[in-house]
Amino acid sequence: MSSTTSAAPRTTGATAGGHEQVFTGLDRSGKLVFAGLMLGMFVASLSQTIVGPAMPRIVAELGGLDHYNWIATAAMLVSAVAVPIVGKLSDLYGRRWFYLAGLAIFMVGSILAGMSQNFWFLVFSRAVQGLGMGTLMPLSQTIIGDIIPPRQRGKYQGLMGAVFGVSSVVGPLIGGSITDSFGWRYLFYLTLPIGVLAFIFIFKFLHLEHTAKSGKVDLLGMITLTPALVVGLLATTWGGTSYEWSSPVIIGMYAITAVLLVVFVIIENKVAEPLLPIHMLVRPIIALSVAASFAIAVAMFGAIIYIPVYAQGVLGVSATNSGAILIPLSVAMILTSIVVGILISKLGNYKIFLVAGGIVLAVGYYLLQAMSYGDSQWHLTLAMVVIGLGLGLCMQVYTLVVQNAVHQHELGVATSAVQFFRNMGSTIGTAVLGTVMSAQMSTAIQDKITALPKQDLAKLAQMKASGGGIESSDLESSVLDPSKLEKLPGFLAEAIRSGMGDAMHDVFLTAVPFVLAALLLSLFIKQMPLRDTLHVADEPATTTGQFAAVGGSEPLAESSLGEDEESAAVSGDAHRGDSAGSDRDETRSQSARPQSADEQSRGSEHADGHGEASAEDVRAARRQSHRAEGPAQHGRHASR
């Protein structure tokens, strides 16, 4: 597959003789394309945070109090399912129209949500939005990989990380204000002009030349993965809330998920164009990066969800102001993401930031779990700043690592894999930490009340005897309701807040092992050279940017620490996902057998355009080697 842009008059193509193109910056058209990608990412991520403050008003008007979490769950489920499917389809059929379709679907969902007259129609509208979100978020990152080489990609992905940080700050702040001033429906209409502007930029300036593949869509993979994700995510969402974790319903749902995933893996190992290529995911550098990104997401979203809960329940911050409590974290993450992206582009080294990010995050979560009732808000602010610095150091870098390690025709599915497992981490993190809070809060509050001085216990007994007592369930709910706490005696309100502080300590402590796991995994991620050039596979390319023609950069496989598996990450594994054209078939057949070091070097030179020999010379050599090898050596893949 060739995926390139040719929108600007200052564009130059790949030169003859195997010369690569060195990226020297985006021109005007390229900058407008990048602006469109940022706007698309902004509306998708904003829709995740802006609705929260309006939930009470929405439920009061439309009903559905018992099912209010479906407003968020519907978008999450559909988005999670869409991410891997869209990533693979964009590799097969091109990204431009998928991205534009994602924007259109998202805006249709926004209009429907704003027009909703009943609760379940709003849930349906949010599901439509989720389909758009599941398209926009991974493809924004993937298209960056199409038009910007890895060495310079860091600063642009840093800006994408900043967009996510801005949306996490702006969403809760303006959500409540718009709801109070204009009504909750305008929260959905707000994204429309931004989405239209993004659509215009992408439609007018992004022109990806795509050589369509002849491979069949992995329908069996979709049929098995979709219900596996839906059932598994619902079990994770319902566990500990709607049902006990040990209930037959939750156990049965996880059993169904496990069976479907086993069937999915079997299918993916057999089809020509797998939805999630297992051979790609098991490469060490990709497996480690995806796993670390998953672990970071568990901890990150645990902090985003439960720090405001701590602020309200322990520090006594009002619900209105609790949305602003995350500003220090978000600002630190935004600034660090931008700086790290620039530094990666200058230094060409990403591993130092992954390791540093893990260390800083570990310090931040240590400070977070060390807090207790009576600590000042400055302690919380310090912890959030440190966590924001850690997230800014590493969060977006994992995407860069994965994109740098794959062949161009796997770029979409590889980027989607990172986003997919990040989504899984956020869902699982929210559920696991929520379960810990629910389990610990009741016990912690009761322990604090039991430990009250005798005179306070006597007063509490008198209150219960006179009918003015409060049930245990009311004590737990009052911790997040200032109006209820104000009606309680001071000693009782203080005991409840102190118990909440102990429970939140356990919540934040639960996130620490995930941070340490991410740090440990990052230590084993290999440092591969970041190319100054785009991948050039079989066809010459042009791109929306400024390039200078150069010849003969070092072969990637030879410069990646001498590891066979890392060499194969770019050259050898291309055979799994490309069934179009006889040249590619022969290349895949050749790579299906063990390769010598010389063959690996030649393969890498061909795959990435770093060698001095022309692409046609390399293909001719491979065809000759293929004929000498004989069909019997190529196994199952050659039979395809």
N, C-alpha and C positions, 0 to 999 in steps of 0.2 A: 504494500500500500504506500502510496505517496500522498502526503497531506501537506500542501504548501499554500502560501498566499502570494498573490501577485497583484497588489492593489496600487503600488506606488511607482511613480516614474523613475525613482532613484534605485530601483531594485536591480540586482544582477543575479544571474543564474550560476549554477555550478559550472565551472570551466572544464574544458577537455583535459584528458590525461589524468583523471582521478583527482583533480584539485578540489579542495573543499572551499567553503565560504566562511569567512570569519565575520562574526557579527560585531558591528560597531555602534549600534543603537537603533532605536525605533524612529522612523520618520513620522510625518504628520499623520498619515493614514494609520500607521501602526499604533501611534499613541491614542487615536480615537477608538481603535479596536480594543486596546487595553482598557480605556475608560468604559467602554460598553461592557466588558467582562467584569470590571469592578462594580458597576451599577447593578448588573445581574446578580452578582454575589451578595451585594448589599441588600437588595429587596428580599432575596431568599432567606438570608440570615436574620434580617430585621423581623420577618414574619414569625420567627420562632420566639422572639422576646417581647414584641410590642403588645401582644394580646393578653399577657398575664395580668396586668393591672385592671383590665376591663372585665375579667371573668365574673366577678360578683354581679356587675351590671348586666352582663349578657344573660346569665342564668336567671336573674330577677325578671328580665323581660321575656325570655323565650322558654323558661322552665328548664327541666333537665338537671336539677341539682344533684340527683343521685348518679348522674353519668357525666358530670361536667368535665372530667379528665379526658373524655373522648374528643374534645375540641383540639387538644394537643396530640392525643394518641393517634387520631386518624391521619394527620399530616405526617407524623413520625413513621407510621407503618408503611404508608404508600411510598414515602421518600426512601426508606430503607430498601424496599423491594426494587424500586426504579434504578437505584444507583448502579448495581452491577450490570443490569440489563442494558441500560443506556450506554454505559461505558463500552460494552462489547459491540453493540450495534453501531456506535460511532466509529469504531475501528473498521467495521465492515463497509459501512455506507457513507462515511464522512460525518463531520461534526457540525458544519454550519447550519444545516437545516434542522438538525436535532436541537441545537441551541436556540434557534429562533422559535421552534415549536415549543420548547420548554418555557420560554418567555411568554408566548401566547397563552399556553395552558395555565400558567401561573396567574396571568392577568384575568383570564376568564374565571378562575377560581376566586380571585379577589372580588370581582364584580358580584358573583353569586353569593359570596359570604356577606357582602354588604347589603344585599337584597333579601337575606334570609328572613323568613317569617315564622319559622319554627326551629326547634333545637336540632332535630335530626337532619334537616336540610343544611343547616350550618355545618354539621359534622361532615356531610357529603361534600360541601364546598371546600372545607379544609382538606379533605382527601384529594380533591382536584388540585388545590394549591400544593399539596405534598408531591404530586406527580411532577409539577413544574420545578419544585425545589430539588427533587432527586435528579433532575436533568441539569439544572443550572449550576449547582455547587460542584459536582465533579468535572463537568465540561469546561467551566471557567478555568480550572487548573490545567486541564488537558490541552486546551487551545494555547495557553501560555507555552506549554511544552512544544507545540507545533511551530510556533513562530519565534521562540527565543531559545538559544542554546543553554545547556546546563550551567556553564560558568557564569553567565550574566543573568540566569533565571532567578538566582537567589534574591536579588533586590526587588524583583517584581512579585515574587511570591511573598516576600516580606510585606509588601504593600497590601497583598490580599489578606494576609494575617491581620494587618491593621484594620482592614475593612470589617473583618469579623469582630475585632475588639470594639470598634466604633459602634457597630450595631448592637452589641451587648450592653453598651452604656446608654445609647440614645433610646433604644426600644423601651425599656421600663420607664425612663424619664418622660418621654413624650406620650407614652401609652395612656397614663393616667390623666395627663393634661388635656389631651385631645378628647378623651372620653368625657371628662367633666365639661369641656367647653362646647363640643359639637356632637357628642354621642359616639358610641362604640363603633357604629357602622363606618365612620370615616377613618378608622384605623386600617381598614381594608382598602378603601378608596385612595388613601395616601400613597400607596405603592404604585398606582397606575401611571402617573406622569413620569416617574423614575423608570418604570418598566418600558414605557413607550420610547423614551430617549435611548435606553440601552438597545432596544430593537432597531431603531434607526441607525445607530452607529454600527452595529454588527451587520445589518442587512446591506448597508451602503459600502462599507470599507473592508469587510472580511470576505475574501473570495478564495476558499480553499479548493485547490485542484486535487481531486481524489480519484484514484484508480480503484474502482469497485472490485471487491473480491467475489469469487463465484461460490464460496463456501455457503453451506446451508445454515440458517439460524438454528441455534441450539434450543429447539422447542421443548425437548424432554427436560433439559436443564432448567428452563423457566418453569415448567409444570411442577417440578419437584422442589426447586428452591423457593418459589413464591409461598406455597403453603407452609413450608418449613419455617420461613422467617415470620410469617404472620402468626402461626401457632406459638412459636418460641417467644416472640416479643410480647404477645398477649399473656403468656404464662408468666413472664418476667414482670410485666406491669401489674397483673392481678395478684401475684404471689405476695403474701403478707398484708394485703389490703382487702380485696374482695374475697380471697380464700386463704386459708393457712397454707404455708409452704408444703406441709406434709399431707395436704388433702389429696384424695384420689384424682380430682380434677387437674390440679397442677402437675402431679406426677404423671398422669396420663398424657397431658399436653407435651411435657418434655420428652416422654417416650416416643410419641408420634414425631416430634421434631428430630430426635436422634435417628429414627428409622429413615425418615425422608432425607436427612443429610447424608447418611451412608449410601443410599440409592443415588443421590446427587453426585457424590464423589465417584462412584462407579461409572456413571454416565459421562462425567467430565473426562475421565481417563480413556474413553472410547471414541468420543465424537471428534470430528476434524476441527471444528471451531468452538471450543468450550467457552461457556459463559464466564467461568472463573478458572483459567488454566492452572491446574494443580501443579504442573511442571514448573510454572513460573513462581507460584506462591512458595514452593519448597526451596527455591534458591536461598542460600544462607542470608545474603544481604537483604533480600526482599522479605523473607520470613521474619528476620530480626526487626526490621524497620516497621513492618505491619504490626507485629506483636507489641513493640514499644509504643507505637502510636495508639493502640488499643488501651494499653495500661495508662498512658497519660490522659486519655479521654475519660476513663473511669474516675481518676482523681480530679481532673479539671471540672467536669460537670457536677461532681459531688460538691466541690467548693462553690460553684456558681449557684447551685440550688439551695444549699444549706447554710451558707454564710448569712444571707438575709434572715433565715429562720433564727440563727444564733443572735443576730442583732436585735430582732424583735423580742425574742423570748428571754434573753439573758441581759442584754444591755438596755432594754426598754425603748429601743428606737421605734418610732411610729411606722405603721405599714406604708404610709405615703413616702416616708423618707428612706425606708429600707431598700427601695429600688436604686437609690443613689449610693448605697453603702459599698457597691462593687466598683465605683469609679476609680479608686487607687489601683486596683488590680488591672482593670482594663487599660488605663492610661499607661501603666508600666509595660503591659504586654504590647500595646500599639507601638510605643517608642522603641522598645527592644527589638521587635520584629523588623522594623524598618532598618535599624542600625545593623542588625545581624545579616539581613539580606545584602546590604552594601558591602559588609566585610567579607562575606562568602564570595561575592563577585570579584573582590580585589585579591583575596588570598587563595581562592580555589580550594579551600579546606572546609569541610562541613563537620567532621567528626568532633572537633574540639568544642563546637557549639552544642552538639548532642550530649556530650558528657557533662559540660558545664551546666547545661539546662537541667539535667537530672540532679546534679549536686545542689544547685540553687533551689530547685523544687523541694528536695528533701529537707533543706533548711527551712523553707517556708512552711511546709506541712508540720515540721517539728514545732515551730512557733505557734501554729494554729491549734494543734492538739494540746499544747501546754497551757492554753488559756483556761481560766476558771472564773466563776462568779466573783465579782469584785474587781477584776482587771478593767483597765480603762479602755476606751475605744481606740486610743493610740496603739495599744498592743495589737488589736485586730487590724488596724491600718498598716502597721509594719509588716505583719504576716501577709497581708494581701499584696503589698508592694513586692515583697520577695517572691511570692508565688507568680505574680504577673511577670516579673523579670525572667523567672525560670521558663514559663510558658512561651514567652517571646523568643527565648534562646533556641528552643527546640521544636515547637509545635509544627510550624510549616516546613521545617528542614526535612522531616521524614518523607514528605511528598517529593522533595527534590532528590533525595537519595534514591528512591524507587524509580523515578523517571529517568535518572541518569544511568540506571543499571539495566534498562530494557531496550529492546529493539524498537524502532519507531512504530512498527505495526502493532505493538503491544501497549503503546502509550496510553490509550484510552482505558483499557481494561485494568492496567496497572494503577493508574491514578484513581480509578473508581474503587479498586480494592482497598486502597488506603482510606478513602472516604467511607467505604462500607464498614470496615472494621472500627473506624472512629465512631461511626453512628452506633454500632453495637456496644462499644465501650461506654458511650454516654447513656444509653438506655440501661445497660446492666449496672453501671455505677449509680445512677439515680435510684434504681430499685434496691440494690444491695444496701446502700447507705440509708435509704429510707426505712428498710427493714430493721437495721441496727437502731435507728432513732426510735422507732415504734416499740421495739423490744426493751430498750433501756430506759426510756423516759418514764414509764409508769413506775418501774422499780426504783429509779433514782429519786423521783419525787416522793414516793412513799417512805423511802429511807430517810430523807431529809425531814419529813414531818414526824416520823417516829423518833428522830434524834432531837426534837425540840425540847427545851426546858420543861420541867414538870408544870410550872404555872401556865405556860402556853398550851400544853396539852390539856390542862384542866379547862381553859377557856374554850378550846376547840370542842371538848366533850359537852360543855354547857350549850354551845351553839347547836350541836346536833340534837341535844335533848329538847331544846326549845323549838326545833323545826327549822332553824336557820342554818343548819349545816350544809355542806356541799358534798355531793357524791364524788367518788374517785374520778369518774369519767369527766366530770365538770372541772375538777382540778387540772386535769391534763389539757383540756381544751382552753382553759382560761389563760394558759401561759402565752398564747398568741393573740389574746383579746384584751387590750388595755382597759376597756370598759369594765370587764369582769374583774380584772386584777385590782382596779381602784376600789371596788366594793368589798374586797377582802381585808381582814386585819393585816397590818403591816408585817407582823411576824410570819403569817401564812404566805403572803405574797413573796416575801424574801425566801422562804423555804422552797417555794415552787420554782423561782428563778434559779436558785442554787442547784436544785435537782436537774433542771433543764441544762445548766452548764455542765454537770457531770455527764449527762446523756450525750451532749454534743461533743464532749471530749472523746467518747468512744466512737462517734461517727467519724470525726476527723482522723482518729488513730487508725480506723479501718482503711483509710485511703493511703496511708504511709507505705504498706507493703507493695501497692501498685506502683508508687513512685520509685521505690527501690528496685522493683523488677524492671521498670523502664530504664533506669540507670545501668543496671547490670547488662541488659540486652544491648544497650548503646555501646558499652565497652567492647563488644564483639563485632560491631558493625565495621566492615572494612572501609578504609578510605580509598575510594576510586578517583582517578583524575576527572575533574569537571571539564568537559570539552568546551573550547571556544567556538565550536562549529555545530551546526545542526546535524542530525543523522541524515545520511544520504544512502538509501538502500539500493534500489535498482534504477531509479530514475533521477535525473537532475532536478534540482529544486530551486525555487525562488521564494522569497519571503518578504513580508511586510516589515522591512527593516533595512539598515545599511550594512552591506557586507564588503569585505575586501577579499579578492581571490588570492589564496595562498596554496602552496603545495606541500604535501607530505608531513602532516603532523604525526606524532608517534602513534602506532597502533594501540588501541585501547586495551586489547587483551594482553599485550606485552607489558603494559605499564600499570596493570592493576594487581600488584603484589605477587605476581607469578602464580596465582591460584587458578587451577583449571576451572573450578566452578564459577569463579568470577569472570573468567574469559568467556565461558559459555553463556553468561548472563546477557551478553550483548550479541554474540555471534552464533553459537551453536544451537540455542534453543529456538531460533526463529522457525525451525522446521515444523513446530507443533501447530502453528496457527495460520498457515498460508497455503491455500490449495489452488491459487490462481496462477496459471502460466507454467510451462514446462521447465523453464529455468529454475523457478522456485521449487518445483517438485524435486528436481535433481539435487538442488542444494539441500533440501530437507533430507533426502535419502542419504546423501553423503554424511550429514551431521548425525544421522541415526546410529552410525557405528562409532567406536572409539576413535578419537582423532589424535594424531601426533601433534607435538608442539608446533611444528612447522605448519601443519594444516590449520591448527587453531589460529595461528597468526595470520595466515592468508584469509581465513574466514572472517576474522575480525576486521581486517583491512577492507574487505569487500562490504561488510555490513555497515561500517561507520564512515567509509570514505577517507580513511586515514592513510592508506597505502599509496605508493607511487604507481602501481599497475592500474590500468583502466578496469572498469567494472566488467567489460566484455571479455578481457583477458582472463579475469578470475573465473568468470562463468565457464569459459571454454576449458580451462584447466579442470574445473570441477566435473564438467561433462565427461572429459576424458577419463578422470579417475573413477567416475561413476560406472562407465562402461567396463573398466578393468575390474571393478569390484564384483560386478554380477548382481543380478536381482536377488539372489538367495540371501545376500547379506543384509538386506534392508528390512526384513521382518514385517511386522504388522503395518507399520506406517506406509511402506512402499506399496502395500496391497491396496491402500486407499486410492 
